[in-house]
């Protein structure tokens, strides 16, 4: 018998920190955050000397920051969710 003819030990699969569900929830949260920042953007006028009320509308003042906060909550939930529990 040669030196290398020993039975090899079973190869362990790498174990991820999170489960597949956690990563899905995390991606959803990141998408909600990105949507919130997209809704916050824009609304300025082309001429800097002209005042525009468009920056104070409901979408930029209420909806977009709320979506960003909800997205952060979703991402925190995805990191704290224990996939081992049912």
DAPE-V205371 format. One record per backbone hydrogen bond with DSSP energy under -0.5 kcal/mol. CO is the residue of the C=O (numbers start at 0). NH is the residue of the N-H. E is the energy in kcal/mol with one decimal. If there is no record, write none. Layout:
co=[CO/CO]
nh=[NH/NH]
e=[E/E]
This chain:
co=[1/13/18/19/20/21/22/23/24/25/26/27/28/29/30/31/32/33/34/35/36/37/45/46/48/51/52/53/56/57/57/58/61/62/63/64/65/66/67/68/69/70/71/72/73/74/75/76/80/81]
nh=[4/15/22/23/24/25/26/27/28/29/30/31/32/33/34/35/36/37/38/39/40/40/47/49/50/54/55/56/60/61/62/63/65/66/67/68/69/70/71/72/73/74/75/76/77/78/79/80/82/84]
e=[-1.0/-0.6/-1.6/-1.9/-2.5/-2.3/-2.3/-2.0/-2.3/-2.3/-2.1/-2.2/-2.2/-2.4/-2.4/-2.2/-2.2/-2.2/-2.4/-1.3/-1.0/-0.6/-0.6/-1.6/-0.5/-0.8/-1.8/-1.0/-2.0/-2.3/-2.0/-2.5/-1.5/-2.3/-2.1/-2.3/-2.4/-2.5/-2.3/-2.2/-2.3/-2.3/-2.3/-2.3/-2.2/-1.5/-1.8/-1.9/-0.7/-0.8]
